Amino acid sequence: MKDKNEINVLDELNKGACMGQDAISFIIDKVSDKGLQTELKNQYHKYKELSDKICQLYPEYNEKKNPHETSAMNKMMTWYGIEMKTMNDDSTSKITELLLQGTNMGIIEGRKLLNHKNTDAQVHSLIQEYVDMQEKAVEKLKNFL
């Protein structure tokens, strides 16, 4: 069994990837812009790929359980927040703004993990992939504001 630090980092990464998938699945039906729909489908797929990589790597650090995902309460709060914030304005710009806010929170959390001193190369690489993916997503989403 390797350092508990890697387990915690992988758990946090997976929660972030799951949260991204949840947010996209909750909001995509509100999106009328076909270009944004396509971008969100691509982002969902990338989050899923990252989560799959985490799940494959996780047993090297913890044989007894699976990586943490978002809780039912967090999923409900995400859904509710999206519903409330798009009730009066579900324009492409407003939806993009919400997505950018969530993605920026993911970048901040990812950067905090990236700056963690004690992760091995495999985990560090996944953190970097997560941050890079989200930073690229921000650049693409800006076009829909």
Summary of the structure (lengths in Angstrom):
residues: 145
radius of gyration: 15.7
end to end distance: 46.3
largest distance: 50.9
contacts: 432
relative contact order: 0.19
helix: 80%
strand: 0%
